[in-house]
């Protein structure tokens, strides 16, 4: 029997709560974190809403020496990493350095740090540009800073595939554990709510221009007109089930299956790849579609993309064949941080037996989805499928299962 890879620690930083308990409480109650942008003057931009994290003061969690060398994105990731390790009951100093690794995802890097240093360059000159600009903006900086802070010298890497990257990073972390690394820190945090980052996001032409927080991000709704960006994400701690059970750790669930595909070029006549990614994840988990208890949707909020996702789900599970939810309607799309946050939500949902709702959405009949709206739905959840798609054609799917380590413990 193979030794599954399981999640034993969660660290969450989101617009609806800092920490796992506040986030899950807000999610269960359908509390939205979307509102007018306050981090910069957004009046002159066509999109003016975001899912902002409020109340985060980096200096309350991190040493002062780290603050001038890190972007807000990295500060959030470091704190989430601390919380995830504490949740897992792991003290990095107690483990051999090469037994611990890090793999995160990033969609944009440290845009706010880079913007500030470019402003210094053009307004004051090159002598006023921080030496930390050489790495603070970089896509891999969260992996690097997490590994340095925790003395982790095992496998380290970063995945850049937009929203799909969070799932790809988790899959890569699982691969490293299967190769022998004892503990992997993984997931993603993104935070680009600054003018430079905002312009880059507007370039996709997928942002909602509504000024009503309750009507701006409506996936699978006839009123859908784009998505609302947000900041945050989740960091996860993963290890082998046998190791987790032996040390008495709480196991949230097993990463049982993964699939990734790439869509064909527009106009080529090829079929989208999401359905195949789903089937790959189910096949690896050895789980038939009828045994999947809930799907956490990518939920683009663009009609044609929503239709493509709905078609993939109905192709695999049948019309109205599985409950579907999109709790990111409460946070906005967090880019690489979105899918790890959905993984965390799915694990918490399985723990409680409760499917969180998709807020504000009235599902259109043409999608033929059993979308959970208005109120959370009580359900026995033994498995959950999380979907993510990245700009340009990335598709990823992760299948989570619960209960395995408890069965092992009972058998012993």
N, C-alpha and C positions, 0 to 999 in steps of 0.2 A: 504494500500500500504506500502510495506517495505521501510525503509530508506536506500538507498544504501550507501556503503562505497566508498569514492572517494579519489583520490590523489590530494593534493593541493600544494605540495612542492617537488622540485627535487634538489638534490645536486650530481653533477657528477665529478668524478676524473678518467680520462682515459688516455691511451697513445696518444689519438688524441686530447685531450683538457682538461684543468682544468676549470670546470664550464660549465653550460648548454649551453650557447651561443657558446663558442669556440668548444665544442664537436659537437654540432649539425651542425655548419658551416662546420667543417671538414667532418662529415658524409655525408652531402648533396653533398659535392664536391668529395667524394671518396678518401679522403686523408688517407694514411695508417700510422700507428704508429709502425709498425713492422720493426725491424732492428737488427744489431749485438748487443749482450749483452755488456753493458759498466759498469754495477754495480759490476762485478767481472770478473776475467780472465777466460774466458770460452773456451780457445783454446784446452784444453785437454779433453773436453766433446764431445760426439757425436752430441749433439744438441747445437746450438750456437746463435739462434735467439730468440727474445722475444719482447713483446709489453711493452716497458718501459715508465714510466711517467717521462718526463723531465721538469725541471724548478720548481719543487716543493721544497720549502724551508720551513720546518715545523716551524722554528722560526719566520717566517713572519706572521704566522697565529695563533700560539698557545703560551701560556705563557711558559717561560723558565722552570718553575718547572715541567711541564709535559714531557718535552723532554727526560730526563734520565730515565723515568719510562714507556715509551711507545715504541712499535715497529713501524716501518714505516707504516705497515698496519693500526694500530690504529690512528696514526697521520693523515693519509689520511681520515679515517672514521670520525674522529672528525671534520675535516674541511668540509667534505661533509655534515655532520650533521648540522653544522652552516649554510651552504649555503641553505640547504633544508628548515630549519626553517625560515630563512629570506625570502626565496621565497614564503613560505606559509603565511607570514605575522604574524607569531606567535612568541611572546616573552615569553619563558617559565616562567620567573619570574612573569608574570601576571596571571598565571593559578595555581590552586591548584595542589600540587605536585602529589597527588594520582590520578589525572585526566589524567596523561601523562605516557606512557609506551614505552618500547623499545623491539624490537625483531629483531635480525640480524641473518645472517648465516655466517658460516666459514667452509672452507674446510681444512685449514692447520694451522691456528693459527699464532702466531708471531715467525716464524722460524728464521728470521734474528736476533732478539733479543736473542733467545735461543742459536743460533750458537755462537754469540759473548761471551755470558756468559760461555758456555762450553769451548771455547778457553781460557778464563781467568782461568777456573778451572784447566785445564790440563797444562797450561803454567806457572801459577803463584800460584795456590793454592786456597783453598776454601774461604779464607778471601777476595779474590778479586772478588768474585761472587756477583753481585748486589742483594739486597733484593727484588728488583722488579721482578727478575726472577720468583718468586713464582706465579706471575699472568700475567706478560707481554706476555708470550708465549701462554696463554690459549685460547681455542676456544671462550670462552664467554667474552673475555676482551673488545671487541668493544662495546657490549651491556652494560657492566659495566661502561666503561669510558664515553659513551654517556649519560647514566642515571645520573652519578655523575656530569658531566660538566653542565648538564641542569636541575639538581634538579628534575629529574623524578623518582617518587617513586611508580608508578603504575606497572602493569604486566611487567616483564622483562624476557627475555629468549634468547636462541640461538638454531639454528637448524644446524646439521652437516649431510649433505647428498650430499656432493660434489657440482657439478654444479647445481643440482636440488634444493639445499638448499635455494638459493635466492628466488625462487618462494614459497617454503614451509614457509619461514619466513614471507613473505608478507601475505600468507593465514592465518598464525597464528595471525598476527597483526590485520587482518580483524576480526578474531574471537573475539579478545579482545575488539574491538570497538563495535561489536554486543552485547557483554556482558555488555557494559556500559562505557568503558574507552573513554574519549573524543578525545584524540589525541594519535596516535602511530607513533613512528619513526621506520622505518624498512628498509630492503634491505641488502646489504652486500658489503664489500670491502675486497679483498685478495691481498697480496703482498709478494711473497716468492721467489724473484729473488736474491738468495744468494746460495752459494755452497751446504749447507745442504738442503735447499728447492729444489734446482735443482736436486740433487740426488734422492730425494723422488719422484719428478715428472717423472724422467727418468725411475723409477721402473715400471711405468704403461706400458712402451713400446709403448706409443701412441704419442710420440713427433716426429715431423718432423726433419730429419737430413739434410735438404736442407740448403744451405748457401745463397740462392737467396730469398730475402724477398718477391718478387712477385710470387714465385713458391712454397713457403714452406707450406702454409695453404690453401688448395684448396678443400673444401667440395663439394660433388656432382660432382666432376670432375674426369675423368679417371686418371689424374696424382696425385690424392690424396695419400699422404703417411704419414699422421699424422697431429697433430695440433701444433701451436705455442703458448706457454703460455704467459700470460701477467699479469699486475698488475692493480688494480683499481676496479671500480664498481660504484654503485649509492646508495644513501640513499634517501628514500622517506618519506614524511609526509602524513599520512592518517587520515581521520575523516569522520563523517557522512555527507551526502549531505546536509541535512537540516541545520546543523551547518555551513557548508561552505558557503551556499547561504545566510544565515542570517548575516554573518559577511562580505559578499562581496568578498570572496576569489576567486581567479582564480582556476577553476577546470579543471585539465588536462583530467580526465576521471574516469570511475567507474571500480572497480575490481568486475566484474559481475559473474565470474565463476572460479572454481578451481577443478582440479582433480589430484590425485596422485596414482600411482600403483608401483608395484615392479616386475621386470622380474623374471621368473623362473630360477632355477639353470641351468647352461650350461649342455647340454646333457640330460636334463630331458624330452625333447620333448614338453615342454610347449611353448605357444606363447608369444612373447614380449608384454609388457603391455602398450606401449605408446598410441596405438589407443584407448584403453579403458580410459586412462587418458584424452585424448582429448574429448571423448564422455561425460565423467563425467563433465568436465568443461562446455561444450556446454549445457548439460542438466540443470545444475544449473543456467546458464545464460538464459535458455529458448530461445535459439537461434539455429535455424536449420543450418546445415553446409553451405547451399547455401548463408546464410547471413553473413558469415565470410569474411571480406574484404582482410585480409592479414595474413600470418603466418610468425612469426619470428622463424627460425629453430634453433635447438640445434647445428647442423652442426659440427659433430665430426671430420670430415676429415679422417676417417678410412673407407675404402670401405664397409666393412660388416655392420658397424654401420650406415653409410650414407644410405645404402640400407634398413636397418630396419626402419629408420626414414621416408624415402621416401615411403616405403610400408604402414606405419601407416597413413601418410598424404593422399596418394591416396586411401587407404581403406575408409577413412572418407569422403573425398571431391571429389574423382574420379581423374583419370589421368588429369594433367594440370588443375585441377578444381579450384585452388585458387592461387593467387600470393604468392610466397615464397621468403623470403630474409634472409640473414645472415650477418648483418653489422659487426659482430665480426671478419670477415676476415680482418678488418682494425685495430683491437686492439689486436688480439689473444684471446684465451680462458682465461677468468679471473677467472675461477673456481667459487666459490660461488658468486663473483661479477658480473659474466657474465649475468645471467638472470635478475637481477635488472637493469643493464644497458640496456638490451634489452627492458625491460618494459618502461624505460625512453624514449628510441628511439621510441617505438611504440606510446607512448603518444604524443611525439613531432610530429611524422608522422601524427597522426590523427588531431592534431592542424593545421598542414600546408596542409594536403592533398597530401602527397608525400611519396612514398615508397623508402627508401634508397636502394642503390645497393649492391650487393655482388661482391666485387672487385676481379679481376684477374682470376675469375672462368669461365671456359667454361663448361656448364652443360652437362653431359652425358645423352644421350637419354634414357638409360635403367632406369633412375630414374623417368622419366615421370612427372617432376615437372616444373611448370611455374616459374622458378627462375629468379628474377630480377637482371640483370647484366648490366655492361657497364655504364649505366646512371640511375639516379633515375626515377621513374615512377609516374607521376601525377595521382591521384585517389581520389575519394571521400571515405574517410575512417570513418566508423561509428563503426567498431569493429576490434579488432586485437587479434590474438592468439599467445601467447609466449610459446615456448616449451623448456624444459631443462631436461637433463639426467645426472645422477651422476654415477661415477665409482662403479661397483658392482650391478647395476640393478635399481637404482632409476629413476622414470619417474614422471615429473610434468608438468602441463599445466595450464595457467592462461588466461582467456578471459577478455579483456578490452572492455568497451563500452564508447562512448562519447556522450555528449549532454544532459544527464538526468537533471542535475541541471539547465541548461538554460530553459528547458521545465517547470520545477517547478516554476522558477522565472516568466516566461511568464504567467503561469496559475494564479499566485497570482495577 
